[in-house]
Amino acid sequence: MIPKLRRKLYMTLGVIIAIFVITNPSMKSFEEHQGTEHREFLARETNYFVCSIYHDYRHTERYLAILGNFFEL
């Protein structure tokens, strides 16, 4: 019984991590969010496995990108 429960737990965790990885926004998504195509003002500071941190140098704002959304830090 315990191995089945452990297998379900691993499968659930795997699906959750896969959702985070798949929905990690790209640089193009960040450009669309900021409403500009000028990449010289935008940068991806760090790219973690499930989220990213972007920087807009025009306004000195930083954003956490996770699950397809951008949140100002």
C-alpha positions as protocol buffer text, in pm:
chain_id: "A"
residue {
  index: 1
  type: MET
  ca { x: 0 y: 0 z: 0 }
}
residue {
  index: 2
  type: ILE
  ca { x: 276 y: 247 z: 85 }
}
residue {
  index: 3
  type: PRO
  ca { x: 453 y: 217 z: -254 }
}
residue {
  index: 4
  type: LYS
  ca { x: 128 y: 309 z: -434 }
}
residue {
  index: 5
  type: LEU
  ca { x: 83 y: 613 z: -213 }
}
residue {
  index: 6
  type: ARG
  ca { x: 444 y: 715 z: -270 }
}
residue {
  index: 7
  type: ARG
  ca { x: 403 y: 672 z: -646 }
}
residue {
  index: 8
  type: LYS
  ca { x: 92 y: 895 z: -643 }
}
residue {
  index: 9
  type: LEU
  ca { x: 280 y: 1156 z: -442 }
}
residue {
  index: 10
  type: TYR
  ca { x: 572 y: 1155 z: -687 }
}
residue {
  index: 11
  type: MET
  ca { x: 337 y: 1177 z: -983 }
}
residue {
  index: 12
  type: THR
  ca { x: 149 y: 1469 z: -826 }
}
residue {
  index: 13
  type: LEU
  ca { x: 472 y: 1655 z: -747 }
}
residue {
  index: 14
  type: GLY
  ca { x: 600 y: 1586 z: -1099 }
}
residue {
  index: 15
  type: VAL
  ca { x: 286 y: 1728 z: -1257 }
}
residue {
  index: 16
  type: ILE
  ca { x: 300 y: 2040 z: -1037 }
}
residue {
  index: 17
  type: ILE
  ca { x: 666 y: 2102 z: -1123 }
}
residue {
  index: 18
  type: ALA
  ca { x: 594 y: 2044 z: -1494 }
}
residue {
  index: 19
  type: ILE
  ca { x: 316 y: 2304 z: -1484 }
}
residue {
  index: 20
  type: PHE
  ca { x: 554 y: 2559 z: -1329 }
}
residue {
  index: 21
  type: VAL
  ca { x: 827 y: 2484 z: -1586 }
}
residue {
  index: 22
  type: ILE
  ca { x: 591 y: 2501 z: -1883 }
}
residue {
  index: 23
  type: THR
  ca { x: 435 y: 2830 z: -1769 }
}
residue {
  index: 24
  type: ASN
  ca { x: 767 y: 3006 z: -1695 }
}
residue {
  index: 25
  type: PRO
  ca { x: 727 y: 3322 z: -1910 }
}
residue {
  index: 26
  type: SER
  ca { x: 973 y: 3397 z: -2189 }
}
residue {
  index: 27
  type: MET
  ca { x: 1145 y: 3723 z: -2277 }
}
residue {
  index: 28
  type: LYS
  ca { x: 889 y: 3776 z: -2554 }
}
residue {
  index: 29
  type: SER
  ca { x: 609 y: 3751 z: -2298 }
}
residue {
  index: 30
  type: PHE
  ca { x: 785 y: 4012 z: -2086 }
}
residue {
  index: 31
  type: GLU
  ca { x: 816 y: 4244 z: -2386 }
}
residue {
  index: 32
  type: GLU
  ca { x: 443 y: 4209 z: -2451 }
}
residue {
  index: 33
  type: HIS
  ca { x: 367 y: 4271 z: -2083 }
}
residue {
  index: 34
  type: GLN
  ca { x: 574 y: 4591 z: -2086 }
}
residue {
  index: 35
  type: GLY
  ca { x: 431 y: 4700 z: -2421 }
}
residue {
  index: 36
  type: THR
  ca { x: 766 y: 4750 z: -2591 }
}
residue {
  index: 37
  type: GLU
  ca { x: 985 y: 4574 z: -2843 }
}
residue {
  index: 38
  type: HIS
  ca { x: 1306 y: 4748 z: -2729 }
}
residue {
  index: 39
  type: ARG
  ca { x: 1505 y: 4468 z: -2572 }
}
residue {
  index: 40
  type: GLU
  ca { x: 1790 y: 4699 z: -2473 }
}
residue {
  index: 41
  type: PHE
  ca { x: 1582 y: 4824 z: -2178 }
}
residue {
  index: 42
  type: LEU
  ca { x: 1462 y: 4480 z: -2068 }
}
residue {
  index: 43
  type: ALA
  ca { x: 1662 y: 4195 z: -1921 }
}
residue {
  index: 44
  type: ARG
  ca { x: 1615 y: 3857 z: -1761 }
}
residue {
  index: 45
  type: GLU
  ca { x: 1830 y: 3882 z: -1448 }
}
residue {
  index: 46
  type: THR
  ca { x: 1791 y: 3524 z: -1335 }
}
residue {
  index: 47
  type: ASN
  ca { x: 1624 y: 3220 z: -1479 }
}
residue {
  index: 48
  type: TYR
  ca { x: 1533 y: 2961 z: -1221 }
}
residue {
  index: 49
  type: PHE
  ca { x: 1377 y: 2629 z: -1308 }
}
residue {
  index: 50
  type: VAL
  ca { x: 1020 y: 2734 z: -1225 }
}
residue {
  index: 51
  type: CYS
  ca { x: 1034 y: 3115 z: -1231 }
}
residue {
  index: 52
  type: SER
  ca { x: 1239 y: 3408 z: -1361 }
}
residue {
  index: 53
  type: ILE
  ca { x: 1325 y: 3759 z: -1249 }
}
residue {
  index: 54
  type: TYR
  ca { x: 1308 y: 4034 z: -1510 }
}
residue {
  index: 55
  type: HIS
  ca { x: 1431 y: 4394 z: -1495 }
}
residue {
  index: 56
  type: ASP
  ca { x: 1297 y: 4698 z: -1679 }
}
residue {
  index: 57
  type: TYR
  ca { x: 1583 y: 4951 z: -1683 }
}
residue {
  index: 58
  type: ARG
  ca { x: 1365 y: 5237 z: -1807 }
}
residue {
  index: 59
  type: HIS
  ca { x: 1170 y: 5245 z: -1481 }
}
residue {
  index: 60
  type: THR
  ca { x: 1416 y: 5050 z: -1259 }
}
residue {
  index: 61
  type: GLU
  ca { x: 1145 y: 4796 z: -1183 }
}
residue {
  index: 62
  type: ARG
  ca { x: 1197 y: 4426 z: -1118 }
}
residue {
  index: 63
  type: TYR
  ca { x: 938 y: 4155 z: -1182 }
}
residue {
  index: 64
  type: LEU
  ca { x: 892 y: 3799 z: -1066 }
}
residue {
  index: 65
  type: ALA
  ca { x: 762 y: 3587 z: -1354 }
}
residue {
  index: 66
  type: ILE
  ca { x: 580 y: 3271 z: -1251 }
}
residue {
  index: 67
  type: LEU
  ca { x: 283 y: 3074 z: -1386 }
}
residue {
  index: 68
  type: GLY
  ca { x: 262 y: 3299 z: -1693 }
}
residue {
  index: 69
  type: ASN
  ca { x: 224 y: 3619 z: -1488 }
}
residue {
  index: 70
  type: PHE
  ca { x: 450 y: 3907 z: -1385 }
}
residue {
  index: 71
  type: PHE
  ca { x: 452 y: 4044 z: -1033 }
}
residue {
  index: 72
  type: GLU
  ca { x: 637 y: 4363 z: -941 }
}
residue {
  index: 73
  type: LEU
  ca { x: 896 y: 4318 z: -668 }
}
